[in-house]
Amino acid sequence: MLEVILVFALISVVIKFAEKPLIKKIAFAQDTQEAIMGRKKLIVLRSGLIVLLLGLYILFSIVISDFDAANTYQQYMWLICAVIAVGVQQYGFKNLLGNISTLTKVAFLSENKDFVLFLRGFIDDDYSDIAEINQKDFDKFSEYGFMSLLESKNISACAIGMTKEADSPIGAKRIYVDDISWKQDVEELINKSKSIYILIRNRESCIWEIEKSLKYFNKITLIVDDIAEYNNVRRKFEDIIELPSVSAPPLGAIVVLTYDIGRFKVALYSNSIEGYAKMLNFSAKDVKDCNKRLKRKKRAINLSGRKTLVGAFIAVLIFFVISVVSSIYFKSEEIKEGILSGDISLTNKEKLDVIEAMQAEFEKKSAIFPMQVDEHTILKRMNINENCQIIEYDIVGLNADDVNFFEIKSNIVRGFTKEELGLWRSLGIELVNEYHFDDEVREIRFTRDEINRMYENMVDD
């Protein structure tokens, strides 16, 4: 499973590089239609790269497989199941595809007769990855949490999107309108919506939207999570309508205003899924269903996150090293079995011969070094002597404090095989990974005692 996660992470990196020109084109689009066409191309690009790169990975795995092995078929099935599990259960496909909307007002209205309109300031949009987005203990009103609750009841909701964005925030469906006609488009959405939820913000566009929505008292709900913003808006509407005076909500709460019998009613709710459900008059079962959905989404892995990528690239280097040295270690099946069983004891001359052969092989491979693995990591060189095997990396663009060495060491340990541990144990050498930053060198060292313990524990398993 770890290997498949690493493959997804690497595909994420490839997509990030490949899509840069297209994202830049969307950001500088002349109008909404051009931006939407760019987003459609972005969907095709991401989908195509996912299919192509996962296909190449599976094909490569088949090519290097031992076709004489009895369990080859089971290995293929495991590989396919692992790809599907990471893609679906861990939201790998969702992470790679992103959250792209290509909806226009006309397209949305043609597909949705009953819908909820969410009005807010663009500054409140949260572009966090699905794996990182805050799913509880909200500091501010959470569009994600609120929309997840509506989604659990199959209620369609929309919001006006930023024209220049490639991916939209996770929440209400984004509709894209032209700057010239946005007021007419928003008025039409206000008129045709079933309900309107307005997160109060003291901005010119928000003030205009609130003013236009006030024509429809029976279907608007005003949400206050910032008392200063609300008071500023309230003063601006003094000559139009009397908005009630509201005290600052306690920590972890929001104020909600609804219109009833000629005046606004003020209510206090917790700023949580349960609080939103009470505001919407949803049942306890609805909350339970929503929380189940959110729990599944917590499994999502942030494939483009720094920790995931650093761990992924280090692990890939481990697998690369394994593939290089494994061709040297076990040319003799008898030696292989002896090392695995712990029965073989190498003489000093045999140890030196093996070390010399390994160093010769490393020198042959040196033609490909330094090898650029990603934008941060360069595999510099590999050496071995009578005391240790050394693998050196250059780390570019990161400080040593940015790297979680405990996590890297854990990933390295998970990548070890019995053969490797057995060989290092037989040779009596240590393993050293050196990471060179601009002005600092960090190392991860596995002593002889550590190698012996890992070997014995692995054999016992």
DRENDO-1510 file (C-alpha; in Angstrom, 1 decimal, always signed):
<recs>
REC; n; res; u; v; w
REC; 1; MET; +0.0; +0.0; +0.0 .
REC; 2; LEU; +2.9; +2.4; +0.8 .
REC; 3; GLU; +4.3; +1.9; -2.7 .
REC; 4; VAL; +1.0; +2.8; -4.3 .
REC; 5; ILE; +0.6; +5.9; -2.1 .
REC; 6; LEU; +4.1; +7.0; -3.3 .
REC; 7; VAL; +3.0; +6.5; -6.9 .
REC; 8; PHE; +0.0; +8.7; -6.3 .
REC; 9; ALA; +2.2; +11.3; -4.7 .
REC; 10; LEU; +4.6; +11.3; -7.6 .
REC; 11; ILE; +1.7; +11.6; -10.1 .
REC; 12; SER; +0.6; +14.6; -8.1 .
REC; 13; VAL; +4.0; +16.2; -8.6 .
REC; 14; VAL; +4.0; +15.5; -12.3 .
REC; 15; ILE; +0.5; +17.1; -12.6 .
REC; 16; LYS; +1.6; +20.2; -10.6 .
REC; 17; PHE; +4.4; +20.8; -13.1 .
REC; 18; ALA; +2.4; +19.9; -16.3 .
REC; 19; GLU; -0.5; +22.2; -15.4 .
REC; 20; LYS; +1.4; +25.4; -14.6 .
REC; 21; PRO; +1.0; +27.0; -18.1 .
REC; 22; LEU; -2.7; +26.2; -18.2 .
REC; 23; ILE; -3.3; +27.6; -14.7 .
REC; 24; LYS; -1.5; +30.7; -15.7 .
REC; 25; LYS; -3.6; +31.0; -18.8 .
REC; 26; ILE; -6.8; +30.7; -16.7 .
REC; 27; ALA; -5.5; +33.5; -14.3 .
REC; 28; PHE; -5.1; +35.8; -17.3 .
REC; 29; ALA; -8.2; +34.9; -19.2 .
REC; 30; GLN; -10.0; +37.8; -20.9 .
REC; 31; ASP; -13.5; +36.6; -19.9 .
REC; 32; THR; -15.5; +33.9; -18.2 .
REC; 33; GLN; -15.8; +31.7; -21.2 .
REC; 34; GLU; -12.1; +31.6; -21.8 .
REC; 35; ALA; -11.5; +30.8; -18.2 .
REC; 36; ILE; -14.1; +28.0; -18.3 .
REC; 37; MET; -12.5; +26.5; -21.4 .
REC; 38; GLY; -9.2; +26.5; -19.6 .
REC; 39; ARG; -10.7; +24.6; -16.7 .
REC; 40; LYS; -12.2; +22.1; -19.1 .
REC; 41; LYS; -8.7; +21.5; -20.6 .
REC; 42; LEU; -7.3; +21.2; -17.0 .
REC; 43; ILE; -9.8; +18.4; -16.3 .
REC; 44; VAL; -8.7; +16.6; -19.5 .
REC; 45; LEU; -5.0; +17.1; -18.6 .
REC; 46; ARG; -5.3; +15.8; -15.1 .
REC; 47; SER; -7.5; +12.9; -16.1 .
REC; 48; GLY; -5.2; +12.0; -18.9 .
REC; 49; LEU; -2.1; +12.1; -16.8 .
REC; 50; ILE; -3.7; +10.0; -14.1 .
REC; 51; VAL; -4.7; +7.3; -16.6 .
REC; 52; LEU; -1.4; +7.4; -18.4 .
REC; 53; LEU; +0.9; +7.3; -15.4 .
REC; 54; LEU; -1.1; +4.8; -13.4 .
REC; 55; GLY; -1.2; +2.6; -16.6 .
REC; 56; LEU; +2.5; +2.9; -17.0 .
REC; 57; TYR; +3.1; +2.0; -13.4 .
REC; 58; ILE; +0.9; -1.1; -13.6 .
REC; 59; LEU; +2.5; -2.1; -17.0 .
REC; 60; PHE; +6.0; -1.6; -15.5 .
REC; 61; SER; +5.1; -3.7; -12.5 .
REC; 62; ILE; +3.9; -6.5; -14.8 .
REC; 63; VAL; +7.0; -6.3; -17.0 .
REC; 64; ILE; +9.4; -6.7; -14.1 .
REC; 65; SER; +7.4; -9.5; -12.5 .
REC; 66; ASP; +8.5; -13.1; -12.3 .
REC; 67; PHE; +6.1; -14.8; -14.7 .
REC; 68; ASP; +7.1; -18.2; -13.4 .
REC; 69; ALA; +6.0; -17.3; -9.9 .
REC; 70; ALA; +2.9; -19.1; -8.7 .
REC; 71; ASN; +1.4; -16.1; -7.1 .
REC; 72; THR; +1.9; -13.6; -10.0 .
REC; 73; TYR; -1.8; -13.4; -10.6 .
REC; 74; GLN; -2.5; -12.7; -7.0 .
REC; 75; GLN; +0.1; -10.0; -7.0 .
REC; 76; TYR; -1.6; -8.3; -10.0 .
REC; 77; MET; -4.9; -8.4; -8.3 .
REC; 78; TRP; -3.4; -7.0; -5.1 .
REC; 79; LEU; -1.8; -4.2; -7.1 .
REC; 80; ILE; -5.1; -3.2; -8.8 .
REC; 81; CYS; -7.0; -3.4; -5.5 .
REC; 82; ALA; -4.4; -1.2; -3.8 .
REC; 83; VAL; -4.6; +1.4; -6.6 .
REC; 84; ILE; -8.4; +1.4; -6.3 .
REC; 85; ALA; -8.3; +1.6; -2.5 .
REC; 86; VAL; -5.9; +4.6; -2.4 .
REC; 87; GLY; -7.9; +6.2; -5.2 .
REC; 88; VAL; -11.3; +5.8; -3.7 .
REC; 89; GLN; -11.0; +5.1; +0.0 .
REC; 90; GLN; -8.1; +7.5; +0.5 .
REC; 91; TYR; -9.5; +10.1; -1.9 .
REC; 92; GLY; -6.4; +9.8; -4.1 .
REC; 93; PHE; -8.4; +10.4; -7.4 .
REC; 94; LYS; -10.2; +13.3; -5.8 .
REC; 95; ASN; -6.9; +14.8; -4.8 .
REC; 96; LEU; -5.4; +14.4; -8.2 .
REC; 97; LEU; -8.4; +15.7; -10.1 .
REC; 98; GLY; -8.9; +18.6; -7.8 .
REC; 99; ASN; -12.2; +20.5; -7.4 .
REC; 100; ILE; -12.8; +22.2; -10.7 .
REC; 101; SER; -16.1; +23.8; -11.7 .
REC; 102; THR; -17.0; +24.7; -15.3 .
REC; 103; LEU; -20.6; +25.9; -14.5 .
REC; 104; THR; -22.1; +29.0; -16.0 .
REC; 105; LYS; -25.3; +30.5; -14.6 .
REC; 106; VAL; -27.4; +29.1; -17.5 .
REC; 107; ALA; -26.0; +25.6; -17.1 .
REC; 108; PHE; -26.6; +25.6; -13.4 .
REC; 109; LEU; -30.2; +26.9; -13.6 .
REC; 110; SER; -31.0; +24.4; -16.4 .
REC; 111; GLU; -30.0; +21.5; -14.1 .
REC; 112; ASN; -31.3; +22.9; -10.7 .
REC; 113; LYS; -34.8; +24.2; -10.1 .
REC; 114; ASP; -34.6; +24.1; -6.3 .
REC; 115; PHE; -31.4; +25.3; -4.9 .
REC; 116; VAL; -29.7; +27.2; -2.1 .
REC; 117; LEU; -27.7; +30.4; -2.8 .
REC; 118; PHE; -24.7; +31.1; -0.6 .
REC; 119; LEU; -23.4; +34.7; -0.6 .
REC; 120; ARG; -20.1; +35.6; +1.1 .
REC; 121; GLY; -16.9; +37.6; +0.5 .
REC; 122; PHE; -14.2; +36.0; -1.7 .
REC; 123; ILE; -11.8; +36.5; +1.2 .
REC; 124; ASP; -13.6; +33.7; +3.1 .
REC; 125; ASP; -12.9; +31.1; +0.4 .
REC; 126; ASP; -10.9; +28.2; +1.8 .
REC; 127; TYR; -8.7; +26.5; -0.9 .
REC; 128; SER; -7.3; +23.9; +1.5 .
REC; 129; ASP; -6.8; +20.4; +0.2 .
REC; 130; ILE; -9.6; +17.9; +1.2 .
REC; 131; ALA; -7.0; +16.2; +3.5 .
REC; 132; GLU; -6.2; +19.5; +5.3 .
REC; 133; ILE; -9.5; +21.3; +5.4 .
REC; 134; ASN; -10.8; +21.9; +8.9 .
REC; 135; GLN; -13.6; +19.4; +9.6 .
REC; 136; LYS; -14.5; +20.3; +13.1 .
REC; 137; ASP; -13.8; +23.0; +15.8 .
REC; 138; PHE; -14.4; +25.8; +13.3 .
REC; 139; ASP; -12.9; +29.2; +14.0 .
REC; 140; LYS; -15.2; +30.9; +11.5 .
REC; 141; PHE; -18.4; +29.9; +9.9 .
REC; 142; SER; -17.4; +26.8; +7.8 .
REC; 143; GLU; -18.8; +26.7; +4.2 .
REC; 144; TYR; -17.4; +23.2; +4.0 .
REC; 145; GLY; -19.2; +21.9; +7.1 .
REC; 146; PHE; -22.4; +23.7; +6.2 .
REC; 147; MET; -22.4; +22.5; +2.6 .
REC; 148; SER; -21.5; +18.9; +3.7 .
REC; 149; LEU; -24.7; +18.9; +5.8 .
REC; 150; LEU; -26.8; +20.1; +2.8 .
REC; 151; GLU; -25.1; +17.6; +0.6 .
REC; 152; SER; -26.1; +14.8; +2.9 .
REC; 153; LYS; -29.7; +15.7; +2.2 .
REC; 154; ASN; -29.1; +16.0; -1.5 .
REC; 155; ILE; -29.8; +19.8; -1.4 .
REC; 156; SER; -28.0; +21.6; -4.2 .
REC; 157; ALA; -26.2; +24.8; -3.3 .
REC; 158; CYS; -24.3; +27.4; -5.4 .
REC; 159; ALA; -22.0; +30.4; -4.9 .
REC; 160; ILE; -20.4; +32.9; -7.3 .
REC; 161; GLY; -16.8; +31.8; -8.0 .
REC; 162; MET; -13.7; +33.8; -8.6 .
REC; 163; THR; -13.3; +34.1; -12.4 .
REC; 164; LYS; -9.5; +33.6; -12.3 .
REC; 165; GLU; -9.4; +30.5; -10.1 .
REC; 166; ALA; -8.5; +27.1; -11.4 .
REC; 167; ASP; -9.7; +25.0; -8.5 .
REC; 168; SER; -12.7; +26.1; -6.5 .
REC; 169; PRO; -13.0; +25.8; -2.7 .
REC; 170; ILE; -14.7; +22.6; -1.4 .
REC; 171; GLY; -18.3; +23.6; -0.6 .
REC; 172; ALA; -21.0; +25.1; -2.7 .
REC; 173; LYS; -20.9; +24.6; -6.4 .
REC; 174; ARG; -19.1; +27.6; -8.0 .
REC; 175; ILE; -20.9; +29.4; -10.8 .
REC; 176; TYR; -18.8; +31.7; -13.0 .
REC; 177; VAL; -20.2; +35.0; -14.4 .
REC; 178; ASP; -18.7; +37.9; -16.3 .
REC; 179; ASP; -17.5; +41.0; -14.4 .
REC; 180; ILE; -19.8; +43.1; -16.7 .
REC; 181; SER; -23.0; +41.2; -16.0 .
REC; 182; TRP; -22.4; +39.8; -12.5 .
REC; 183; LYS; -25.0; +42.0; -10.8 .
REC; 184; GLN; -27.8; +40.9; -13.2 .
REC; 185; ASP; -26.7; +37.3; -12.9 .
REC; 186; VAL; -26.6; +37.4; -9.0 .
REC; 187; GLU; -30.1; +39.1; -9.0 .
REC; 188; GLU; -31.5; +36.3; -11.1 .
REC; 189; LEU; -30.0; +33.7; -8.8 .
REC; 190; ILE; -31.4; +35.5; -5.8 .
REC; 191; ASN; -34.8; +35.6; -7.4 .
REC; 192; LYS; -34.8; +31.9; -8.4 .
REC; 193; SER; -33.2; +30.4; -5.3 .
REC; 194; LYS; -35.3; +28.5; -2.7 .
REC; 195; SER; -33.2; +29.9; +0.2 .
REC; 196; ILE; -30.4; +32.5; +0.6 .
REC; 197; TYR; -27.7; +32.2; +3.2 .
REC; 198; ILE; -25.5; +35.3; +3.6 .
REC; 199; LEU; -22.3; +35.4; +5.6 .
REC; 200; ILE; -22.1; +39.0; +6.7 .
REC; 201; ARG; -19.1; +40.9; +5.4 .
REC; 202; ASN; -18.4; +44.6; +5.2 .
REC; 203; ARG; -17.4; +44.8; +1.5 .
REC; 204; GLU; -19.0; +46.7; -1.3 .
REC; 205; SER; -20.1; +43.6; -3.3 .
REC; 206; CYS; -21.5; +42.0; -0.2 .
REC; 207; ILE; -23.4; +45.1; +0.8 .
REC; 208; TRP; -25.0; +45.2; -2.7 .
REC; 209; GLU; -25.9; +41.5; -2.4 .
REC; 210; ILE; -27.5; +41.9; +1.0 .
REC; 211; GLU; -29.5; +44.9; -0.3 .
REC; 212; LYS; -30.8; +43.0; -3.2 .
REC; 213; SER; -31.6; +40.0; -1.1 .
REC; 214; LEU; -33.7; +42.0; +1.4 .
REC; 215; LYS; -36.5; +42.0; -1.1 .
REC; 216; TYR; -37.0; +38.4; -0.2 .
REC; 217; PHE; -37.4; +38.5; +3.6 .
REC; 218; ASN; -39.1; +35.1; +3.7 .
REC; 219; LYS; -36.1; +33.2; +2.4 .
REC; 220; ILE; -33.0; +34.9; +3.7 .
REC; 221; THR; -30.8; +33.9; +6.6 .
REC; 222; LEU; -28.0; +36.2; +7.8 .
REC; 223; ILE; -25.0; +34.5; +9.5 .
REC; 224; VAL; -22.8; +36.5; +11.8 .
REC; 225; ASP; -19.4; +35.1; +12.9 .
REC; 226; ASP; -17.7; +38.5; +13.2 .
REC; 227; ILE; -19.5; +41.1; +15.3 .
REC; 228; ALA; -17.4; +44.0; +14.0 .
REC; 229; GLU; -18.2; +43.2; +10.4 .
REC; 230; TYR; -21.9; +43.0; +11.3 .
REC; 231; ASN; -22.0; +46.3; +13.2 .
REC; 232; ASN; -20.4; +48.1; +10.2 .
REC; 233; VAL; -23.0; +46.6; +7.8 .
REC; 234; ARG; -25.8; +47.4; +10.2 .
REC; 235; ARG; -24.8; +51.1; +10.3 .
REC; 236; LYS; -24.8; +51.2; +6.5 .
REC; 237; PHE; -28.4; +49.9; +6.4 .
REC; 238; GLU; -29.8; +52.3; +9.0 .
REC; 239; ASP; -31.7; +54.2; +6.3 .
REC; 240; ILE; -33.0; +51.1; +4.5 .
REC; 241; ILE; -33.9; +48.6; +7.2 .
REC; 242; GLU; -33.4; +48.2; +10.9 .
REC; 243; LEU; -31.1; +45.3; +11.7 .
REC; 244; PRO; -31.2; +44.3; +15.4 .
REC; 245; SER; -28.4; +45.0; +17.8 .
REC; 246; VAL; -26.4; +41.9; +18.4 .
REC; 247; SER; -23.9; +41.0; +21.2 .
REC; 248; ALA; -20.7; +39.4; +20.3 .
REC; 249; PRO; -21.2; +35.6; +20.2 .
REC; 250; PRO; -19.3; +33.5; +22.7 .
REC; 251; LEU; -16.3; +31.5; +21.5 .
REC; 252; GLY; -17.5; +28.6; +19.3 .
REC; 253; ALA; -20.8; +30.1; +18.4 .
REC; 254; ILE; -22.5; +32.1; +15.6 .
REC; 255; VAL; -25.4; +34.5; +15.5 .
REC; 256; VAL; -28.2; +33.8; +13.0 .
REC; 257; LEU; -30.9; +36.3; +11.9 .
REC; 258; THR; -34.1; +35.3; +10.2 .
REC; 259; TYR; -37.1; +37.4; +9.3 .
REC; 260; ASP; -40.5; +36.7; +10.8 .
REC; 261; ILE; -43.7; +38.7; +11.2 .
REC; 262; GLY; -42.2; +42.1; +10.4 .
REC; 263; ARG; -38.8; +41.8; +12.2 .
REC; 264; PHE; -35.6; +39.9; +12.4 .
REC; 265; LYS; -35.3; +37.2; +15.0 .
REC; 266; VAL; -31.9; +36.6; +16.6 .
REC; 267; ALA; -30.7; +33.1; +17.5 .
REC; 268; LEU; -27.4; +31.7; +18.8 .
REC; 269; TYR; -26.0; +28.4; +17.5 .
REC; 270; SER; -22.8; +26.5; +18.1 .
REC; 271; ASN; -20.4; +26.9; +15.2 .
REC; 272; SER; -20.4; +23.1; +14.4 .
REC; 273; ILE; -22.2; +20.5; +12.3 .
REC; 274; GLU; -24.7; +20.1; +15.1 .
REC; 275; GLY; -25.3; +23.8; +15.3 .
REC; 276; TYR; -25.8; +24.1; +11.6 .
REC; 277; ALA; -28.3; +21.2; +11.7 .
REC; 278; LYS; -30.3; +23.0; +14.4 .
REC; 279; MET; -30.3; +26.1; +12.3 .
REC; 280; LEU; -31.6; +24.1; +9.3 .
REC; 281; ASN; -34.1; +22.1; +11.5 .
REC; 282; PHE; -32.4; +18.9; +10.5 .
REC; 283; SER; -32.8; +15.7; +12.6 .
REC; 284; ALA; -30.2; +13.9; +14.6 .
REC; 285; LYS; -30.1; +11.2; +11.9 .
REC; 286; ASP; -29.1; +13.9; +9.4 .
REC; 287; VAL; -26.2; +14.9; +11.6 .
REC; 288; LYS; -25.2; +11.3; +12.0 .
REC; 289; ASP; -25.2; +10.7; +8.2 .
REC; 290; CYS; -23.2; +13.9; +7.6 .
REC; 291; ASN; -20.6; +12.9; +10.2 .
REC; 292; LYS; -20.2; +9.5; +8.6 .
REC; 293; ARG; -19.4; +11.3; +5.3 .
REC; 294; LEU; -16.9; +13.6; +7.0 .
REC; 295; LYS; -15.3; +10.6; +8.8 .
REC; 296; ARG; -14.7; +9.0; +5.4 .
REC; 297; LYS; -13.1; +12.2; +4.1 .
REC; 298; LYS; -10.7; +12.3; +7.0 .
REC; 299; ARG; -8.9; +9.3; +5.4 .
REC; 300; ALA; -7.9; +11.6; +2.6 .
REC; 301; ILE; -4.1; +11.9; +2.1 .
REC; 302; ASN; -2.6; +15.2; +1.1 .
REC; 303; LEU; -0.7; +14.0; -1.9 .
REC; 304; SER; +0.9; +17.4; -2.6 .
REC; 305; GLY; +1.7; +18.2; +1.0 .
REC; 306; ARG; +5.4; +18.7; +1.9 .
REC; 307; LYS; +5.5; +15.8; +4.4 .
REC; 308; THR; +3.9; +13.4; +2.0 .
REC; 309; LEU; +6.2; +14.4; -0.8 .
REC; 310; VAL; +9.4; +14.4; +1.2 .
REC; 311; GLY; +8.5; +11.0; +2.6 .
REC; 312; ALA; +7.5; +9.8; -0.9 .
REC; 313; PHE; +10.8; +10.8; -2.5 .
REC; 314; ILE; +12.9; +9.4; +0.3 .
REC; 315; ALA; +11.0; +6.1; +0.0 .
REC; 316; VAL; +11.5; +6.1; -3.8 .
REC; 317; LEU; +15.2; +6.6; -3.3 .
REC; 318; ILE; +15.1; +3.6; -0.9 .
REC; 319; PHE; +13.5; +1.5; -3.6 .
REC; 320; PHE; +16.0; +2.7; -6.2 .
REC; 321; VAL; +18.9; +1.8; -3.9 .
REC; 322; ILE; +17.3; -1.6; -3.3 .
REC; 323; SER; +17.0; -2.2; -7.0 .
REC; 324; VAL; +20.6; -1.2; -7.6 .
REC; 325; VAL; +22.2; -3.3; -4.9 .
REC; 326; SER; +19.9; -6.3; -5.1 .
REC; 327; SER; +21.4; -7.2; -8.5 .
REC; 328; ILE; +24.8; -7.5; -6.7 .
REC; 329; TYR; +23.8; -9.2; -3.4 .
REC; 330; PHE; +22.2; -12.5; -4.4 .
REC; 331; LYS; +23.7; -13.9; -7.6 .
REC; 332; SER; +24.2; -17.0; -5.7 .
REC; 333; GLU; +21.0; -18.7; -4.4 .
REC; 334; GLU; +23.1; -20.6; -1.9 .
REC; 335; ILE; +24.5; -17.4; -0.4 .
REC; 336; LYS; +21.1; -15.8; -0.4 .
REC; 337; GLU; +19.6; -18.7; +1.6 .
REC; 338; GLY; +22.5; -18.7; +4.0 .
REC; 339; ILE; +22.2; -15.0; +4.7 .
REC; 340; LEU; +18.4; -15.3; +5.3 .
REC; 341; SER; +18.8; -18.2; +7.6 .
REC; 342; GLY; +21.7; -16.7; +9.5 .
REC; 343; ASP; +23.8; -19.8; +8.9 .
REC; 344; ILE; +26.4; -18.3; +6.7 .
REC; 345; SER; +29.6; -16.7; +8.1 .
REC; 346; LEU; +31.7; -14.8; +5.8 .
REC; 347; THR; +35.5; -14.7; +6.2 .
REC; 348; ASN; +37.3; -11.4; +6.2 .
REC; 349; LYS; +38.4; -12.1; +2.6 .
REC; 350; GLU; +34.9; -12.9; +1.5 .
REC; 351; LYS; +33.6; -9.7; +3.2 .
REC; 352; LEU; +36.2; -7.6; +1.4 .
REC; 353; ASP; +35.4; -9.3; -1.9 .
REC; 354; VAL; +31.7; -8.6; -1.5 .
REC; 355; ILE; +32.4; -5.0; -0.5 .
REC; 356; GLU; +34.8; -4.5; -3.4 .
REC; 357; ALA; +32.2; -6.0; -5.9 .
REC; 358; MET; +29.5; -3.7; -4.5 .
REC; 359; GLN; +31.7; -0.6; -4.7 .
REC; 360; ALA; +32.6; -1.5; -8.3 .
REC; 361; GLU; +28.9; -1.7; -9.1 .
REC; 362; PHE; +28.2; +1.6; -7.4 .
REC; 363; GLU; +31.0; +3.2; -9.5 .
REC; 364; LYS; +29.3; +1.8; -12.7 .
REC; 365; LYS; +26.1; +3.4; -11.6 .
REC; 366; SER; +27.9; +6.7; -10.8 .
REC; 367; ALA; +27.4; +7.8; -14.4 .
REC; 368; ILE; +23.8; +8.6; -13.7 .
REC; 369; PHE; +24.7; +10.7; -10.6 .
REC; 370; PRO; +23.9; +13.3; -9.5 .
REC; 371; MET; +20.3; +12.2; -10.2 .
REC; 372; GLN; +17.5; +14.8; -9.9 .
REC; 373; VAL; +14.7; +13.1; -8.2 .
REC; 374; ASP; +12.4; +16.1; -7.6 .
REC; 375; GLU; +12.7; +19.8; -7.2 .
REC; 376; HIS; +14.1; +19.4; -3.7 .
REC; 377; THR; +16.0; +16.1; -3.8 .
REC; 378; ILE; +19.2; +15.0; -5.7 .
REC; 379; LEU; +20.7; +11.6; -5.3 .
REC; 380; LYS; +24.4; +12.5; -5.1 .
REC; 381; ARG; +26.5; +9.3; -4.7 .
REC; 382; MET; +26.6; +5.8; -3.1 .
REC; 383; ASN; +29.7; +4.3; -1.5 .
REC; 384; ILE; +30.6; +1.4; +0.7 .
REC; 385; ASN; +33.7; +0.5; +2.8 .
REC; 386; GLU; +34.6; -1.9; +5.5 .
REC; 387; ASN; +32.6; +0.1; +8.1 .
REC; 388; CYS; +29.5; +1.4; +6.4 .
REC; 389; GLN; +27.4; +1.9; +3.3 .
REC; 390; ILE; +26.9; +5.6; +2.6 .
REC; 391; ILE; +24.2; +7.2; +0.5 .
REC; 392; GLU; +24.4; +10.9; +0.0 .
REC; 393; TYR; +21.6; +13.3; -1.0 .
REC; 394; ASP; +21.6; +17.1; -1.8 .
REC; 395; ILE; +18.4; +18.8; -0.5 .
REC; 396; VAL; +17.6; +22.0; -2.4 .
REC; 397; GLY; +15.1; +24.7; -1.4 .
REC; 398; LEU; +14.4; +23.2; +2.0 .
REC; 399; ASN; +15.9; +23.9; +5.4 .
REC; 400; ALA; +16.8; +21.0; +7.7 .
REC; 401; ASP; +14.1; +22.1; +10.1 .
REC; 402; ASP; +11.5; +21.6; +7.2 .
REC; 403; VAL; +12.2; +17.9; +7.1 .
REC; 404; ASN; +10.8; +15.3; +9.5 .
REC; 405; PHE; +13.8; +13.0; +9.9 .
REC; 406; PHE; +11.9; +10.7; +12.3 .
REC; 407; GLU; +9.3; +10.1; +9.6 .
REC; 408; ILE; +12.0; +9.6; +7.0 .
REC; 409; LYS; +13.8; +7.0; +9.2 .
REC; 410; SER; +10.4; +5.2; +9.7 .
REC; 411; ASN; +9.9; +5.1; +6.0 .
REC; 412; ILE; +13.4; +3.7; +5.4 .
REC; 413; VAL; +12.8; +1.0; +8.0 .
REC; 414; ARG; +9.6; +0.0; +6.3 .
REC; 415; GLY; +11.5; -0.4; +3.0 .
REC; 416; PHE; +14.1; -2.8; +4.3 .
REC; 417; THR; +14.1; -6.4; +3.2 .
REC; 418; LYS; +15.4; -9.5; +4.9 .
REC; 419; GLU; +18.0; -9.8; +2.2 .
REC; 420; GLU; +19.4; -6.3; +2.8 .
REC; 421; LEU; +19.5; -6.6; +6.6 .
REC; 422; GLY; +21.0; -10.1; +6.3 .
REC; 423; LEU; +23.8; -8.8; +4.0 .
REC; 424; TRP; +24.7; -5.8; +6.2 .
REC; 425; ARG; +24.6; -8.1; +9.2 .
REC; 426; SER; +26.9; -10.6; +7.6 .
REC; 427; LEU; +29.3; -7.8; +6.4 .
REC; 428; GLY; +29.2; -6.2; +9.9 .
REC; 429; ILE; +28.7; -2.7; +8.5 .
REC; 430; GLU; +26.5; +0.3; +9.3 .
REC; 431; LEU; +24.1; +2.1; +7.0 .
REC; 432; VAL; +24.4; +5.9; +6.8 .
REC; 433; ASN; +22.1; +8.3; +4.8 .
REC; 434; GLU; +23.5; +11.8; +4.5 .
REC; 435; TYR; +21.4; +14.8; +3.7 .
REC; 436; HIS; +23.3; +17.9; +2.6 .
REC; 437; PHE; +21.5; +21.2; +3.0 .
REC; 438; ASP; +23.1; +24.6; +2.1 .
REC; 439; ASP; +25.2; +24.9; +5.2 .
REC; 440; GLU; +24.3; +21.8; +7.2 .
REC; 441; VAL; +24.6; +18.1; +6.9 .
REC; 442; ARG; +22.2; +15.8; +8.7 .
REC; 443; GLU; +22.5; +12.0; +8.8 .
REC; 444; ILE; +20.3; +9.0; +9.6 .
REC; 445; ARG; +22.5; +6.2; +10.8 .
REC; 446; PHE; +21.7; +2.5; +11.4 .
REC; 447; THR; +24.2; +0.9; +13.8 .
REC; 448; ARG; +25.2; -2.7; +13.7 .
REC; 449; ASP; +23.1; -3.3; +16.8 .
REC; 450; GLU; +20.1; -1.7; +15.2 .
REC; 451; ILE; +20.5; -3.8; +12.0 .
REC; 452; ASN; +20.8; -7.0; +14.1 .
REC; 453; ARG; +17.7; -6.2; +16.0 .
REC; 454; MET; +15.7; -5.4; +12.9 .
REC; 455; TYR; +16.9; -8.6; +11.2 .
REC; 456; GLU; +16.0; -10.7; +14.2 .
REC; 457; ASN; +12.6; -9.1; +14.6 .
REC; 458; MET; +11.9; -9.5; +10.9 .
REC; 459; VAL; +12.9; -13.2; +11.0 .
REC; 460; ASP; +10.7; -13.8; +14.0 .
REC; 461; ASP; +7.7; -12.3; +12.1 .
</recs>
